[in-house]
Every structure is written in structure tokens, then in C-alpha cells.
Amino acid sequence: MTAFTQLITDDRDALVEALREGQGKGSVLRDVDLSGCDLQGVDLSEARLSRANLRGANLEGANLRGAFLDSANLRNTNLSAACMEFAVLGAADLSDADCSKADLRRSNMVGIDAQRAVFRDAQLYYSRPGNGDFREADFTGADIQRAIFRRANLAGANLSNTTGTANLDRANLEGVTR
């Protein structure tokens, strides 16, 4: 058991402090509960956050580049201006999350639940949000160039003023605003 794992299991406040002090890069934080924590601007690049509970956390401006967030709970999380380029978000719950101005280029978002999530002015270039649930999500002004929304549910989503051409093959576009 590593010192970082011990820190996670023994003292949540100490973990948050360690992350704020820059000890999050490449760390293993699977199944950790950081719900509601203020992690604004922390560096969690390449961290293993599979199945982590980050519900309601503030990750504004955080560096999550290349992080593994598969099956993570990011419901109601502030991810505005976060860097999530190359992140793995498969099957994560981003319902009601704020991803405005986030960098999601080349991220794997297959099968995510992002109902009512906000992606205003976000960068989704060449991301893979296929099979995801984006009902009533807001993509206003987002760059969706080469994003692969194959079989995604975009019913009621707002795609107004988006830039680029996305792959919408077999996507549900019922009630989409363009």
C-alpha cells in the first residue's frame, strides 16, 4: 500500500490539501470520495480516478489531461475551463455538470450520461462521445469539429453557433436547436 493510498483511506482533508499542493499528477485515486470538494485549478493529469465520486466538486480550471475518469460520478460538478484533453470519461455521469470552456479534445466520452450538462464554448475536437446521453445538453458555441456522436442521444440539445462538422451517424436529433 502506497503512502498516497493510505492518505486517501485515512484522511480526506489531508488528501484534498495534498492535491492542492500538487501531489495529484499521475496519482491512483480509484473509488475515492471527493464529492463537494474545492479542487479548483489542481493538477490531476494522468491520474487514475476510475469510479471516483466527484459529485458537486469544484474542478474549475483543473488539469485532467489524460486522466482516467471512467465510471466516475461528476454529476453537478464544475469543470468549467478544465483541461480534459485525452481524458477517458467512458460511462461517467456528467449530468448537470458545467463543462463550459472546457478542453475535451480527443477525449473518450463513450457512453457518458451528460443530460442537461453545459458545454458552452467547449473544445470537443475529435472527441468520441458516441452512445452518450446528451439530452437537453447545451453546446452553444462549442467546437465540435470531427467529434464522433455516433448513436448519441442529443434530443433537445442546443447546438446553436457550434463550429465544425461532427459525425452524427444514427444520433437522436429530435428537438435539437441549431
Secondary structure, DSSP 8 states (H G I E B T S, - for coil): --HHHHHHHH-HHHHHHHHHTT--TT-B-TT-B-TT-B-TT-B-TT-B-TT-B-TT-B-TT-B-TT-B-TT-B-TT-B-TT-B-TT-B-TT-B-TT-B-TT-B-TT-B-TT-B-TT-B-TT-B-TT-B-TT-B-TT-B-TT-B-TT-B-TT-B-TT-B-TT-BS--B-TT-B-TT-B-
